[in-house]
Each structure stands twice: as C-alpha cells, then as structure tokens.
Amino acid sequence: MLSRYGQGVGADSGNESWASSPATRKSMQGNRSRDTKPEMAVRSAVHRRGIRFRVSVRPQPELARTADLVLRKTRIAVFVDGCYWHGCPDHHTQPATNAQYWADKIARNVERDSETTAYLRQAGWTVLRFWEHEDPESVADQVQQAVHSALASARDS
C-alpha cells in the first residue's frame, strides 16, 4: 500500500524550517496546489467539449492523492503536472539555494507520481499525465479521445 500523501517528507519537523529564509517560506506556502492557470485552461478546454468531470478529488477512496480531473464513469484520471514541482525534463531548473533539499523533494514527487500512476492503472483507471506547458486544446483532445475509447470499450463488452 502507498504511504500517505506527504507523510515522512520532513517538512516542518520541529523547529527547523526547510526554507532558506522567511521570505522564501512565505512565497512557497503561497503556491497553489489546485486551480493553477494551466489546470484551469485544461479544465475549460475539456468542458467546452461537453465532457464533465470532478475537480481535485481522489480517484480511489483509499488513495490519499487527488487527480486534477476525475471522470468516474469512464475511470479516467487526469494530472496536469507543474514543470518545477514534477521535474519536467525540458523546463525544470535546480535552485542554487538549498539545492539538496529541493533535489530530494523533486525526486520524491517524481517517485510519488510514478507510484500513483501504477496504483491507479492496477485498479483499472486510465491515467493521463500532462506537463503544464502543453497546449490545453491538445490535452483536451487527448482526454476526449480517451473518453471515446473507454465508452467504445464499454459498448463492445
């Protein structure tokens, strides 16, 4: 079974902060975990195609992780991953300050993403992962294609 989301990460374990300065800490705490601009653009494009979905919910109740879009009927989970937080091979840059902390954190995020994808696929879900820099219309096209495939498979069985 997967570990709880965020458990054992070490952020705020006592008096010592993970941030290199109070200003950095405040800035990082202000980052959104949902409703980011790329996510909103994808949601809007998918919605325009007449596809309805749940936002930021757990695809599986026992999984303490949420997908950005969840289409329960077709069992499709969509993730819009941020280039920095999820280690995009094209756009991720390593910070100079507190570099080891951030390298470890991003590595844990990538590992957690892989675990989540494997777990959901084993549970019968179609998992679609996209980078924040991908064109929202192209992402929506791929989501629409996955929905049509899932509905066709359901009709054929």
PyMOL commands that set and color helices and strands:
alter all, ss='L'
color gray80, all
select helices_A, chain A and resi 22-29+37-48+99-122+136-156
alter helices_A, ss='H'
color red, helices_A
select strands_A, chain A and resi 54-57+67-71+76-81+126-131
alter strands_A, ss='S'
color yellow, strands_A
deselect
rebuild
show_as cartoon
